[in-house]
Amino acid sequence: MTDDIDRANATAQFTNDLAIRQHLIDHALPPQWVIDGIVECLDCGIDIPSDRLGALPNCVRCIDCQFTHEIRKKQ
Ligand SMILES: [Zn+2]
């Protein structure tokens, strides 16, 4: 019984690790968006403020475009 639980936990951990790795690959910031340390919004191209990047280092959109993006995703 314990072996079954251990195997199930190991499988779940392996699956979680794969999902995390894929998420990191999918959400990596493409280097062309970073110019001299300035990150441009993926949608509108304005510079993403440094305080936003400090809070969300992997963000790719300004707050207005992110809001619009999330609204569209829900529809
Ligand atoms: Zn934007």
N, CA, C, O and the ligand as a Tripos MOL2 file, in Angstrom:
@<TRIPOS>MOLECULE
protein
  301   299    76     0     0
PROTEIN
NO_CHARGES

@<TRIPOS>ATOM
      1 N           0.8380   -1.2080    0.0000 N.3       1 MET1
      2 CA          0.0000    0.0000    0.0000 C.3       1 MET1
      3 C           0.8680    1.2510    0.0000 C.2       1 MET1
      4 O           0.6240    2.1890   -0.7590 O.2       1 MET1
      5 N           1.8860    1.2550    0.8630 N.am      2 THR2
      6 CA          2.7840    2.4110    0.9180 C.3       2 THR2
      7 C           3.5280    2.5850   -0.3970 C.2       2 THR2
      8 O           3.7220    3.7100   -0.8570 O.2       2 THR2
      9 N           3.9500    1.4660   -1.0120 N.am      3 ASP3
     10 CA          4.6450    1.5370   -2.2980 C.3       3 ASP3
     11 C           3.7590    2.1810   -3.3660 C.2       3 ASP3
     12 O           4.2260    2.9820   -4.1760 O.2       3 ASP3
     13 N           2.4700    1.8170   -3.3510 N.am      4 ASP4
     14 CA          1.5470    2.4130   -4.3250 C.3       4 ASP4
     15 C           1.4460    3.9130   -4.1250 C.2       4 ASP4
     16 O           1.4400    4.6800   -5.0880 O.2       4 ASP4
     17 N           1.3670    4.3280   -2.8690 N.am      5 ILE5
     18 CA          1.2680    5.7620   -2.5740 C.3       5 ILE5
     19 C           2.5620    6.4710   -2.9680 C.2       5 ILE5
     20 O           2.5230    7.5660   -3.5310 O.2       5 ILE5
     21 N           3.7130    5.8500   -2.6740 N.am      6 ASP6
     22 CA          4.9990    6.4340   -3.0580 C.3       6 ASP6
     23 C           5.1090    6.5820   -4.5720 C.2       6 ASP6
     24 O           5.5560    7.6120   -5.0770 O.2       6 ASP6
     25 N           4.6930    5.5380   -5.2870 N.am      7 ARG7
     26 CA          4.7420    5.6030   -6.7580 C.3       7 ARG7
     27 C           3.7970    6.6860   -7.2790 C.2       7 ARG7
     28 O           4.1380    7.4240   -8.2040 O.2       7 ARG7
     29 N           2.6150    6.7750   -6.6860 N.am      8 ALA8
     30 CA          1.6580    7.7990   -7.1180 C.3       8 ALA8
     31 C           2.2230    9.1970   -6.8520 C.2       8 ALA8
     32 O           2.0800   10.0970   -7.6800 O.2       8 ALA8
     33 N           2.8640    9.3740   -5.6940 N.am      9 ASN9
     34 CA          3.4690   10.6720   -5.3770 C.3       9 ASN9
     35 C           4.6150   10.9920   -6.3320 C.2       9 ASN9
     36 O           4.7570   12.1290   -6.7810 O.2       9 ASN9
     37 N           5.4290    9.9870   -6.6370 N.am     10 ALA10
     38 CA          6.5450   10.2120   -7.5590 C.3      10 ALA10
     39 C           6.0420   10.5780   -8.9400 C.2      10 ALA10
     40 O           6.6010   11.4550   -9.6000 O.2      10 ALA10
     41 N           4.9840    9.9070   -9.3790 N.am     11 THR11
     42 CA          4.4020   10.2140  -10.6870 C.3      11 THR11
     43 C           3.8190   11.6260  -10.6990 C.2      11 THR11
     44 O           4.0040   12.3750  -11.6580 O.2      11 THR11
     45 N           3.1200   11.9790   -9.6310 N.am     12 ALA12
     46 CA          2.5360   13.3210   -9.5500 C.3      12 ALA12
     47 C           3.6360   14.3760   -9.5420 C.2      12 ALA12
     48 O           3.5050   15.4090  -10.1990 O.2      12 ALA12
     49 N           4.7140   14.1300   -8.8080 N.am     13 GLN13
     50 CA          5.8290   15.0810   -8.7560 C.3      13 GLN13
     51 C           6.4780   15.2330  -10.1280 C.2      13 GLN13
     52 O           6.7960   16.3430  -10.5550 O.2      13 GLN13
     53 N           6.6710   14.1050  -10.8150 N.am     14 PHE14
     54 CA          7.2640   14.1310  -12.1530 C.3      14 PHE14
     55 C           6.3840   14.9370  -13.1140 C.2      14 PHE14
     56 O           6.8810   15.7520  -13.8910 O.2      14 PHE14
     57 N           5.0710   14.6950  -13.0480 N.am     15 THR15
     58 CA          4.1340   15.4130  -13.9130 C.3      15 THR15
     59 C           4.1530   16.9090  -13.6050 C.2      15 THR15
     60 O           4.1320   17.7340  -14.5180 O.2      15 THR15
     61 N           4.1930   17.2550  -12.3270 N.am     16 ASN16
     62 CA          4.2560   18.6680  -11.9450 C.3      16 ASN16
     63 C           5.5400   19.3120  -12.4440 C.2      16 ASN16
     64 O           5.5190   20.4370  -12.9430 O.2      16 ASN16
     65 N           6.6650   18.6000  -12.3110 N.am     17 ASP17
     66 CA          7.9410   19.1400  -12.7780 C.3      17 ASP17
     67 C           7.9100   19.4010  -14.2810 C.2      17 ASP17
     68 O           8.4060   20.4260  -14.7500 O.2      17 ASP17
     69 N           7.3260   18.4690  -15.0330 N.am     18 LEU18
     70 CA          7.2160   18.6580  -16.4810 C.3      18 LEU18
     71 C           6.3430   19.8660  -16.8030 C.2      18 LEU18
     72 O           6.6700   20.6580  -17.6860 O.2      18 LEU18
     73 N           5.2280   20.0030  -16.0820 N.am     19 ALA19
     74 CA          4.3190   21.1170  -16.3340 C.3      19 ALA19
     75 C           5.0010   22.4450  -16.0190 C.2      19 ALA19
     76 O           4.8480   23.4130  -16.7640 O.2      19 ALA19
     77 N           5.7510   22.4970  -14.9240 N.am     20 ILE20
     78 CA          6.4680   23.7260  -14.5610 C.3      20 ILE20
     79 C           7.5190   24.0510  -15.6120 C.2      20 ILE20
     80 O           7.6600   25.2030  -16.0230 O.2      20 ILE20
     81 N           8.2590   23.0290  -16.0480 N.am     21 ARG21
     82 CA          9.2940   23.2470  -17.0700 C.3      21 ARG21
     83 C           8.6710   23.7690  -18.3660 C.2      21 ARG21
     84 O           9.2030   24.6860  -18.9910 O.2      21 ARG21
     85 N           7.5390   23.1790  -18.7640 N.am     22 GLN22
     86 CA          6.8790   23.6300  -19.9940 C.3      22 GLN22
     87 C           6.3610   25.0580  -19.8260 C.2      22 GLN22
     88 O           6.4470   25.8590  -20.7570 O.2      22 GLN22
     89 N           5.8280   25.3820  -18.6550 N.am     23 HIS23
     90 CA          5.3410   26.7360  -18.4010 C.3      23 HIS23
     91 C           6.4870   27.7380  -18.5200 C.2      23 HIS23
     92 O           6.3220   28.7990  -19.1220 O.2      23 HIS23
     93 N           7.6390   27.4090  -17.9560 N.am     24 LEU24
     94 CA          8.7880   28.3150  -18.0270 C.3      24 LEU24
     95 C           9.2480   28.4950  -19.4720 C.2      24 LEU24
     96 O           9.6350   29.5940  -19.8710 O.2      24 LEU24
     97 N           9.2060   27.4230  -20.2510 N.am     25 ILE25
     98 CA          9.5880   27.5220  -21.6660 C.3      25 ILE25
     99 C           8.5690   28.3780  -22.4170 C.2      25 ILE25
    100 O           8.9380   29.2440  -23.2090 O.2      25 ILE25
    101 N           7.2880   28.1290  -22.1610 N.am     26 ASP26
    102 CA          6.2290   28.8510  -22.8770 C.3      26 ASP26
    103 C           6.2110   30.3360  -22.5350 C.2      26 ASP26
    104 O           5.8440   31.1650  -23.3670 O.2      26 ASP26
    105 N           6.6120   30.6720  -21.2980 N.am     27 HIS27
    106 CA          6.4850   32.0560  -20.8570 C.3      27 HIS27
    107 C           7.8190   32.7770  -20.7520 C.2      27 HIS27
    108 O           7.9080   33.8490  -20.1520 O.2      27 HIS27
    109 N           8.8440   32.1940  -21.3300 N.am     28 ALA28
    110 CA         10.1380   32.8830  -21.3370 C.3      28 ALA28
    111 C          10.0200   34.1610  -22.1590 C.2      28 ALA28
    112 O           9.3390   34.1880  -23.1840 O.2      28 ALA28
    113 N          10.6670   35.1890  -21.7160 N.am     29 LEU29
    114 CA         10.5970   36.4770  -22.3990 C.3      29 LEU29
    115 C          11.5050   36.4480  -23.6210 C.2      29 LEU29
    116 O          12.7230   36.3320  -23.4850 O.2      29 LEU29
    117 N          10.9250   36.5500  -24.8070 N.am     30 PRO30
    118 CA         11.7710   36.5550  -25.9990 C.3      30 PRO30
    119 C          12.7450   37.7240  -25.9620 C.2      30 PRO30
    120 O          12.3450   38.8360  -25.6160 O.2      30 PRO30
    121 N          13.9990   37.5110  -26.3050 N.am     31 PRO31
    122 CA         15.0240   38.5380  -26.1560 C.3      31 PRO31
    123 C          14.7810   39.7770  -27.0070 C.2      31 PRO31
    124 O          15.2770   40.8520  -26.6710 O.2      31 PRO31
    125 N          14.0210   39.6550  -28.1150 N.am     32 GLN32
    126 CA         13.8280   40.8320  -28.9600 C.3      32 GLN32
    127 C          12.9720   41.8930  -28.2820 C.2      32 GLN32
    128 O          12.9240   43.0300  -28.7510 O.2      32 GLN32
    129 N          12.3000   41.5520  -27.1980 N.am     33 TRP33
    130 CA         11.4810   42.5300  -26.5050 C.3      33 TRP33
    131 C          12.2760   43.3090  -25.4850 C.2      33 TRP33
    132 O          11.7810   44.2910  -24.9320 O.2      33 TRP33
    133 N          13.4860   42.8930  -25.2290 N.am     34 VAL34
    134 CA         14.3180   43.5710  -24.2510 C.3      34 VAL34
    135 C          15.4320   44.3000  -24.9950 C.2      34 VAL34
    136 O          16.2870   43.6710  -25.6180 O.2      34 VAL34
    137 N          15.4150   45.6220  -24.9240 N.am     35 ILE35
    138 CA         16.4310   46.4270  -25.5980 C.3      35 ILE35
    139 C          17.0600   47.3320  -24.5430 C.2      35 ILE35
    140 O          16.3850   48.1880  -23.9720 O.2      35 ILE35
    141 N          18.3320   47.1450  -24.2910 N.am     36 ASP36
    142 CA         19.0540   47.9030  -23.2670 C.3      36 ASP36
    143 C          18.3410   47.8300  -21.9250 C.2      36 ASP36
    144 O          18.2710   48.8290  -21.2100 O.2      36 ASP36
    145 N          17.8220   46.6880  -21.5810 N.am     37 GLY37
    146 CA         17.1630   46.5080  -20.2950 C.3      37 GLY37
    147 C          15.7490   47.0410  -20.2570 C.2      37 GLY37
    148 O          15.0660   46.9230  -19.2390 O.2      37 GLY37
    149 N          15.2930   47.6350  -21.3710 N.am     38 ILE38
    150 CA         13.9220   48.1500  -21.4270 C.3      38 ILE38
    151 C          13.0560   47.1080  -22.1210 C.2      38 ILE38
    152 O          13.3920   46.6300  -23.2040 O.2      38 ILE38
    153 N          11.9450   46.7610  -21.4930 N.am     39 VAL39
    154 CA         11.0400   45.7740  -22.0510 C.3      39 VAL39
    155 C           9.8610   46.5060  -22.6620 C.2      39 VAL39
    156 O           9.2090   47.3220  -22.0110 O.2      39 VAL39
    157 N           9.6000   46.2030  -23.9180 N.am     40 GLU40
    158 CA          8.4770   46.8320  -24.6050 C.3      40 GLU40
    159 C           7.2490   45.9370  -24.5190 C.2      40 GLU40
    160 O           7.3540   44.7110  -24.5430 O.2      40 GLU40
    161 N           6.0920   46.5650  -24.4190 N.am     41 CYS41
    162 CA          4.8220   45.8430  -24.3800 C.3      41 CYS41
    163 C           4.6430   45.0570  -25.6780 C.2      41 CYS41
    164 O           4.8540   45.5800  -26.7720 O.2      41 CYS41
    165 N           4.2590   43.8200  -25.5350 N.am     42 LEU42
    166 CA          4.0680   42.9430  -26.6870 C.3      42 LEU42
    167 C           2.9960   43.4810  -27.6290 C.2      42 LEU42
    168 O           3.1050   43.3220  -28.8450 O.2      42 LEU42
    169 N           1.9610   44.1180  -27.0790 N.am     43 ASP43
    170 CA          0.8240   44.5400  -27.9080 C.3      43 ASP43
    171 C           0.9650   45.9630  -28.4340 C.2      43 ASP43
    172 O           0.7140   46.1980  -29.6160 O.2      43 ASP43
    173 N           1.3570   46.9130  -27.6000 N.am     44 CYS44
    174 CA          1.3570   48.3130  -28.0460 C.3      44 CYS44
    175 C           2.7630   48.8820  -28.2110 C.2      44 CYS44
    176 O           2.9230   49.9380  -28.8230 O.2      44 CYS44
    177 N           3.7750   48.2190  -27.6870 N.am     45 GLY45
    178 CA          5.1470   48.6460  -27.9210 C.3      45 GLY45
    179 C           5.6790   49.7210  -26.9880 C.2      45 GLY45
    180 O           6.8390   50.1130  -27.1220 O.2      45 GLY45
    181 N           4.8710   50.2200  -26.0400 N.am     46 ILE46
    182 CA          5.4170   51.2120  -25.1070 C.3      46 ILE46
    183 C           6.3520   50.5090  -24.1160 C.2      46 ILE46
    184 O           6.2750   49.2950  -23.9290 O.2      46 ILE46
    185 N           7.2220   51.2810  -23.4950 N.am     47 ASP47
    186 CA          8.1170   50.7190  -22.4870 C.3      47 ASP47
    187 C           7.3020   50.3430  -21.2490 C.2      47 ASP47
    188 O           6.5190   51.1450  -20.7400 O.2      47 ASP47
    189 N           7.4950   49.1230  -20.7770 N.am     48 ILE48
    190 CA          6.8040   48.6850  -19.5620 C.3      48 ILE48
    191 C           7.5210   49.3250  -18.3790 C.2      48 ILE48
    192 O           8.7350   49.1780  -18.2420 O.2      48 ILE48
    193 N           6.7810   50.0370  -17.5160 N.am     49 PRO49
    194 CA          7.4140   50.7250  -16.3850 C.3      49 PRO49
    195 C           8.2180   49.7640  -15.5030 C.2      49 PRO49
    196 O           7.8380   48.6110  -15.3040 O.2      49 PRO49
    197 N           9.3390   50.2720  -14.9820 N.am     50 SER50
    198 CA         10.2430   49.4370  -14.1960 C.3      50 SER50
    199 C           9.5760   48.9180  -12.9160 C.2      50 SER50
    200 O           9.8940   47.8210  -12.4570 O.2      50 SER50
    201 N           8.6570   49.6950  -12.3400 N.am     51 ASP51
    202 CA          8.0020   49.1980  -11.1240 C.3      51 ASP51
    203 C           7.0990   48.0060  -11.4350 C.2      51 ASP51
    204 O           6.9460   47.1070  -10.6080 O.2      51 ASP51
    205 N           6.4990   48.0010  -12.6330 N.am     52 ARG52
    206 CA          5.6900   46.8290  -13.0370 C.3      52 ARG52
    207 C           6.6070   45.6270  -13.2500 C.2      52 ARG52
    208 O           6.2890   44.5170  -12.8230 O.2      52 ARG52
    209 N           7.7410   45.8460  -13.9070 N.am     53 LEU53
    210 CA          8.6880   44.7450  -14.1300 C.3      53 LEU53
    211 C           9.2700   44.2460  -12.8140 C.2      53 LEU53
    212 O           9.5690   43.0610  -12.6670 O.2      53 LEU53
    213 N           9.4290   45.1640  -11.8540 N.am     54 GLY54
    214 CA          9.9210   44.7450  -10.5460 C.3      54 GLY54
    215 C           8.9420   43.8170   -9.8490 C.2      54 GLY54
    216 O           9.3370   42.8630   -9.1790 O.2      54 GLY54
    217 N           7.6500   44.1130  -10.0190 N.am     55 ALA55
    218 CA          6.6220   43.2840   -9.3920 C.3      55 ALA55
    219 C           6.3860   42.0050  -10.1850 C.2      55 ALA55
    220 O           6.1480   40.9440   -9.6070 O.2      55 ALA55
    221 N           6.4540   42.1070  -11.5200 N.am     56 LEU56
    222 CA          6.1960   40.9590  -12.4050 C.3      56 LEU56
    223 C           7.3100   40.8780  -13.4330 C.2      56 LEU56
    224 O           7.1440   41.3510  -14.5570 O.2      56 LEU56
    225 N           8.4480   40.2840  -13.0690 N.am     57 PRO57
    226 CA          9.6220   40.2970  -13.9530 C.3      57 PRO57
    227 C           9.3900   39.6660  -15.3250 C.2      57 PRO57
    228 O          10.0820   40.0190  -16.2790 O.2      57 PRO57
    229 N           8.4440   38.7530  -15.4480 N.am     58 ASN58
    230 CA          8.2130   38.0820  -16.7260 C.3      58 ASN58
    231 C           7.0300   38.6420  -17.4960 C.2      58 ASN58
    232 O           6.5920   38.0430  -18.4790 O.2      58 ASN58
    233 N           6.5020   39.7900  -17.0600 N.am     59 CYS59
    234 CA          5.3570   40.3350  -17.7850 C.3      59 CYS59
    235 C           5.8030   40.7970  -19.1660 C.2      59 CYS59
    236 O           6.9390   41.2350  -19.3500 O.2      59 CYS59
    237 N           4.9000   40.6950  -20.1290 N.am     60 VAL60
    238 CA          5.2230   41.0620  -21.5110 C.3      60 VAL60
    239 C           4.2930   42.1500  -22.0380 C.2      60 VAL60
    240 O           4.4230   42.5850  -23.1820 O.2      60 VAL60
    241 N           3.3560   42.5870  -21.1990 N.am     61 ARG61
    242 CA          2.4210   43.6270  -21.6340 C.3      61 ARG61
    243 C           2.3420   44.7250  -20.5850 C.2      61 ARG61
    244 O           2.5630   44.4840  -19.3980 O.2      61 ARG61
    245 N           2.0230   45.9440  -21.0400 N.am     62 CYS62
    246 CA          1.7410   47.0240  -20.1020 C.3      62 CYS62
    247 C           0.4340   46.6770  -19.3860 C.2      62 CYS62
    248 O          -0.2740   45.7550  -19.7910 O.2      62 CYS62
    249 N           0.1260   47.4020  -18.3450 N.am     63 ILE63
    250 CA         -1.0360   47.0170  -17.5380 C.3      63 ILE63
    251 C          -2.3370   47.1450  -18.3260 C.2      63 ILE63
    252 O          -3.2440   46.3310  -18.1490 O.2      63 ILE63
    253 N          -2.4420   48.1540  -19.1930 N.am     64 ASP64
    254 CA         -3.6690   48.3150  -19.9870 C.3      64 ASP64
    255 C          -3.8520   47.1610  -20.9640 C.2      64 ASP64
    256 O          -4.9480   46.6140  -21.0880 O.2      64 ASP64
    257 N          -2.7830   46.7960  -21.6540 N.am     65 CYS65
    258 CA         -2.8750   45.7040  -22.6280 C.3      65 CYS65
    259 C          -3.0860   44.3680  -21.9290 C.2      65 CYS65
    260 O          -3.7890   43.5040  -22.4520 O.2      65 CYS65
    261 N          -2.4830   44.1840  -20.7480 N.am     66 GLN66
    262 CA         -2.6880   42.9410  -20.0090 C.3      66 GLN66
    263 C          -4.1430   42.8020  -19.5980 C.2      66 GLN66
    264 O          -4.7230   41.7190  -19.6730 O.2      66 GLN66
    265 N          -4.7290   43.9230  -19.1600 N.am     67 PHE67
    266 CA         -6.1410   43.9200  -18.7760 C.3      67 PHE67
    267 C          -7.0110   43.5200  -19.9680 C.2      67 PHE67
    268 O          -7.8960   42.6740  -19.8400 O.2      67 PHE67
    269 N          -6.7570   44.1310  -21.1230 N.am     68 THR68
    270 CA         -7.5060   43.8090  -22.3430 C.3      68 THR68
    271 C          -7.3020   42.3580  -22.7350 C.2      68 THR68
    272 O          -8.2480   41.6660  -23.1130 O.2      68 THR68
    273 N          -6.0500   41.8990  -22.6410 N.am     69 HIS69
    274 CA         -5.7280   40.5000  -22.9850 C.3      69 HIS69
    275 C          -6.5030   39.5220  -22.1100 C.2      69 HIS69
    276 O          -7.0360   38.5280  -22.6030 O.2      69 HIS69
    277 N          -6.5650   39.8060  -20.8190 N.am     70 GLU70
    278 CA         -7.2630   38.8980  -19.9010 C.3      70 GLU70
    279 C          -8.7640   38.9010  -20.1430 C.2      70 GLU70
    280 O          -9.4210   37.8680  -20.0150 O.2      70 GLU70
    281 N          -9.3060   40.0630  -20.4940 N.am     71 ILE71
    282 CA        -10.7480   40.1360  -20.8130 C.3      71 ILE71
    283 C         -11.0390   39.2760  -22.0570 C.2      71 ILE71
    284 O         -12.0230   38.5380  -22.1000 O.2      71 ILE71
    285 N         -10.1650   39.3900  -23.0590 N.am     72 ARG72
    286 CA        -10.3720   38.6110  -24.3030 C.3      72 ARG72
    287 C         -10.2610   37.1160  -24.0370 C.2      72 ARG72
    288 O         -10.9940   36.3230  -24.6270 O.2      72 ARG72
    289 N          -9.3290   36.7220  -23.1330 N.am     73 LYS73
    290 CA         -9.1510   35.3000  -22.8380 C.3      73 LYS73
    291 C         -10.4030   34.7070  -22.2100 C.2      73 LYS73
    292 O         -10.7040   33.5310  -22.4160 O.2      73 LYS73
    293 N         -11.1400   35.5150  -21.4400 N.am     74 LYS74
    294 CA        -12.3260   35.0100  -20.7320 C.3      74 LYS74
    295 C         -13.5170   34.8580  -21.6640 C.2      74 LYS74
    296 O         -14.4720   34.1510  -21.3450 O.2      74 LYS74
    297 N         -13.4630   35.5230  -22.8210 N.am     75 GLN75
    298 CA        -14.6240   35.4840  -23.7230 C.3      75 GLN75
    299 C         -14.5970   34.2700  -24.6120 C.2      75 GLN75
    300 O         -15.4980   34.0820  -25.4300 O.2      75 GLN75
    301 ZN          0.6050   47.8100  -24.0430 Zn       76 ZN76
@<TRIPOS>BOND
     1     1     2 1
     2     2     3 1
     3     3     4 2
     4     3     5 am
     5     5     6 1
     6     6     7 1
     7     7     8 2
     8     7     9 am
     9     9    10 1
    10    10    11 1
    11    11    12 2
    12    11    13 am
    13    13    14 1
    14    14    15 1
    15    15    16 2
    16    15    17 am
    17    17    18 1
    18    18    19 1
    19    19    20 2
    20    19    21 am
    21    21    22 1
    22    22    23 1
    23    23    24 2
    24    23    25 am
    25    25    26 1
    26    26    27 1
    27    27    28 2
    28    27    29 am
    29    29    30 1
    30    30    31 1
    31    31    32 2
    32    31    33 am
    33    33    34 1
    34    34    35 1
    35    35    36 2
    36    35    37 am
    37    37    38 1
    38    38    39 1
    39    39    40 2
    40    39    41 am
    41    41    42 1
    42    42    43 1
    43    43    44 2
    44    43    45 am
    45    45    46 1
    46    46    47 1
    47    47    48 2
    48    47    49 am
    49    49    50 1
    50    50    51 1
    51    51    52 2
    52    51    53 am
    53    53    54 1
    54    54    55 1
    55    55    56 2
    56    55    57 am
    57    57    58 1
    58    58    59 1
    59    59    60 2
    60    59    61 am
    61    61    62 1
    62    62    63 1
    63    63    64 2
    64    63    65 am
    65    65    66 1
    66    66    67 1
    67    67    68 2
    68    67    69 am
    69    69    70 1
    70    70    71 1
    71    71    72 2
    72    71    73 am
    73    73    74 1
    74    74    75 1
    75    75    76 2
    76    75    77 am
    77    77    78 1
    78    78    79 1
    79    79    80 2
    80    79    81 am
    81    81    82 1
    82    82    83 1
    83    83    84 2
    84    83    85 am
    85    85    86 1
    86    86    87 1
    87    87    88 2
    88    87    89 am
    89    89    90 1
    90    90    91 1
    91    91    92 2
    92    91    93 am
    93    93    94 1
    94    94    95 1
    95    95    96 2
    96    95    97 am
    97    97    98 1
    98    98    99 1
    99    99   100 2
   100    99   101 am
   101   101   102 1
   102   102   103 1
   103   103   104 2
   104   103   105 am
   105   105   106 1
   106   106   107 1
   107   107   108 2
   108   107   109 am
   109   109   110 1
   110   110   111 1
   111   111   112 2
   112   111   113 am
   113   113   114 1
   114   114   115 1
   115   115   116 2
   116   115   117 am
   117   117   118 1
   118   118   119 1
   119   119   120 2
   120   119   121 am
   121   121   122 1
   122   122   123 1
   123   123   124 2
   124   123   125 am
   125   125   126 1
   126   126   127 1
   127   127   128 2
   128   127   129 am
   129   129   130 1
   130   130   131 1
   131   131   132 2
   132   131   133 am
   133   133   134 1
   134   134   135 1
   135   135   136 2
   136   135   137 am
   137   137   138 1
   138   138   139 1
   139   139   140 2
   140   139   141 am
   141   141   142 1
   142   142   143 1
   143   143   144 2
   144   143   145 am
   145   145   146 1
   146   146   147 1
   147   147   148 2
   148   147   149 am
   149   149   150 1
   150   150   151 1
   151   151   152 2
   152   151   153 am
   153   153   154 1
   154   154   155 1
   155   155   156 2
   156   155   157 am
   157   157   158 1
   158   158   159 1
   159   159   160 2
   160   159   161 am
   161   161   162 1
   162   162   163 1
   163   163   164 2
   164   163   165 am
   165   165   166 1
   166   166   167 1
   167   167   168 2
   168   167   169 am
   169   169   170 1
   170   170   171 1
   171   171   172 2
   172   171   173 am
   173   173   174 1
   174   174   175 1
   175   175   176 2
   176   175   177 am
   177   177   178 1
   178   178   179 1
   179   179   180 2
   180   179   181 am
   181   181   182 1
   182   182   183 1
   183   183   184 2
   184   183   185 am
   185   185   186 1
   186   186   187 1
   187   187   188 2
   188   187   189 am
   189   189   190 1
   190   190   191 1
   191   191   192 2
   192   191   193 am
   193   193   194 1
   194   194   195 1
   195   195   196 2
   196   195   197 am
   197   197   198 1
   198   198   199 1
   199   199   200 2
   200   199   201 am
   201   201   202 1
   202   202   203 1
   203   203   204 2
   204   203   205 am
   205   205   206 1
   206   206   207 1
   207   207   208 2
   208   207   209 am
   209   209   210 1
   210   210   211 1
   211   211   212 2
   212   211   213 am
   213   213   214 1
   214   214   215 1
   215   215   216 2
   216   215   217 am
   217   217   218 1
   218   218   219 1
   219   219   220 2
   220   219   221 am
   221   221   222 1
   222   222   223 1
   223   223   224 2
   224   223   225 am
   225   225   226 1
   226   226   227 1
   227   227   228 2
   228   227   229 am
   229   229   230 1
   230   230   231 1
   231   231   232 2
   232   231   233 am
   233   233   234 1
   234   234   235 1
   235   235   236 2
   236   235   237 am
   237   237   238 1
   238   238   239 1
   239   239   240 2
   240   239   241 am
   241   241   242 1
   242   242   243 1
   243   243   244 2
   244   243   245 am
   245   245   246 1
   246   246   247 1
   247   247   248 2
   248   247   249 am
   249   249   250 1
   250   250   251 1
   251   251   252 2
   252   251   253 am
   253   253   254 1
   254   254   255 1
   255   255   256 2
   256   255   257 am
   257   257   258 1
   258   258   259 1
   259   259   260 2
   260   259   261 am
   261   261   262 1
   262   262   263 1
   263   263   264 2
   264   263   265 am
   265   265   266 1
   266   266   267 1
   267   267   268 2
   268   267   269 am
   269   269   270 1
   270   270   271 1
   271   271   272 2
   272   271   273 am
   273   273   274 1
   274   274   275 1
   275   275   276 2
   276   275   277 am
   277   277   278 1
   278   278   279 1
   279   279   280 2
   280   279   281 am
   281   281   282 1
   282   282   283 1
   283   283   284 2
   284   283   285 am
   285   285   286 1
   286   286   287 1
   287   287   288 2
   288   287   289 am
   289   289   290 1
   290   290   291 1
   291   291   292 2
   292   291   293 am
   293   293   294 1
   294   294   295 1
   295   295   296 2
   296   295   297 am
   297   297   298 1
   298   298   299 1
   299   299   300 2
@<TRIPOS>SUBSTRUCTURE
     1 MET1         2 RESIDUE 1 A MET
     2 THR2         6 RESIDUE 1 A THR
     3 ASP3        10 RESIDUE 1 A ASP
     4 ASP4        14 RESIDUE 1 A ASP
     5 ILE5        18 RESIDUE 1 A ILE
     6 ASP6        22 RESIDUE 1 A ASP
     7 ARG7        26 RESIDUE 1 A ARG
     8 ALA8        30 RESIDUE 1 A ALA
     9 ASN9        34 RESIDUE 1 A ASN
    10 ALA10       38 RESIDUE 1 A ALA
    11 THR11       42 RESIDUE 1 A THR
    12 ALA12       46 RESIDUE 1 A ALA
    13 GLN13       50 RESIDUE 1 A GLN
    14 PHE14       54 RESIDUE 1 A PHE
    15 THR15       58 RESIDUE 1 A THR
    16 ASN16       62 RESIDUE 1 A ASN
    17 ASP17       66 RESIDUE 1 A ASP
    18 LEU18       70 RESIDUE 1 A LEU
    19 ALA19       74 RESIDUE 1 A ALA
    20 ILE20       78 RESIDUE 1 A ILE
    21 ARG21       82 RESIDUE 1 A ARG
    22 GLN22       86 RESIDUE 1 A GLN
    23 HIS23       90 RESIDUE 1 A HIS
    24 LEU24       94 RESIDUE 1 A LEU
    25 ILE25       98 RESIDUE 1 A ILE
    26 ASP26      102 RESIDUE 1 A ASP
    27 HIS27      106 RESIDUE 1 A HIS
    28 ALA28      110 RESIDUE 1 A ALA
    29 LEU29      114 RESIDUE 1 A LEU
    30 PRO30      118 RESIDUE 1 A PRO
    31 PRO31      122 RESIDUE 1 A PRO
    32 GLN32      126 RESIDUE 1 A GLN
    33 TRP33      130 RESIDUE 1 A TRP
    34 VAL34      134 RESIDUE 1 A VAL
    35 ILE35      138 RESIDUE 1 A ILE
    36 ASP36      142 RESIDUE 1 A ASP
    37 GLY37      146 RESIDUE 1 A GLY
    38 ILE38      150 RESIDUE 1 A ILE
    39 VAL39      154 RESIDUE 1 A VAL
    40 GLU40      158 RESIDUE 1 A GLU
    41 CYS41      162 RESIDUE 1 A CYS
    42 LEU42      166 RESIDUE 1 A LEU
    43 ASP43      170 RESIDUE 1 A ASP
    44 CYS44      174 RESIDUE 1 A CYS
    45 GLY45      178 RESIDUE 1 A GLY
    46 ILE46      182 RESIDUE 1 A ILE
    47 ASP47      186 RESIDUE 1 A ASP
    48 ILE48      190 RESIDUE 1 A ILE
    49 PRO49      194 RESIDUE 1 A PRO
    50 SER50      198 RESIDUE 1 A SER
    51 ASP51      202 RESIDUE 1 A ASP
    52 ARG52      206 RESIDUE 1 A ARG
    53 LEU53      210 RESIDUE 1 A LEU
    54 GLY54      214 RESIDUE 1 A GLY
    55 ALA55      218 RESIDUE 1 A ALA
    56 LEU56      222 RESIDUE 1 A LEU
    57 PRO57      226 RESIDUE 1 A PRO
    58 ASN58      230 RESIDUE 1 A ASN
    59 CYS59      234 RESIDUE 1 A CYS
    60 VAL60      238 RESIDUE 1 A VAL
    61 ARG61      242 RESIDUE 1 A ARG
    62 CYS62      246 RESIDUE 1 A CYS
    63 ILE63      250 RESIDUE 1 A ILE
    64 ASP64      254 RESIDUE 1 A ASP
    65 CYS65      258 RESIDUE 1 A CYS
    66 GLN66      262 RESIDUE 1 A GLN
    67 PHE67      266 RESIDUE 1 A PHE
    68 THR68      270 RESIDUE 1 A THR
    69 HIS69      274 RESIDUE 1 A HIS
    70 GLU70      278 RESIDUE 1 A GLU
    71 ILE71      282 RESIDUE 1 A ILE
    72 ARG72      286 RESIDUE 1 A ARG
    73 LYS73      290 RESIDUE 1 A LYS
    74 LYS74      294 RESIDUE 1 A LYS
    75 GLN75      298 RESIDUE 1 A GLN
    76 ZN76       301 GROUP 0 **** ****
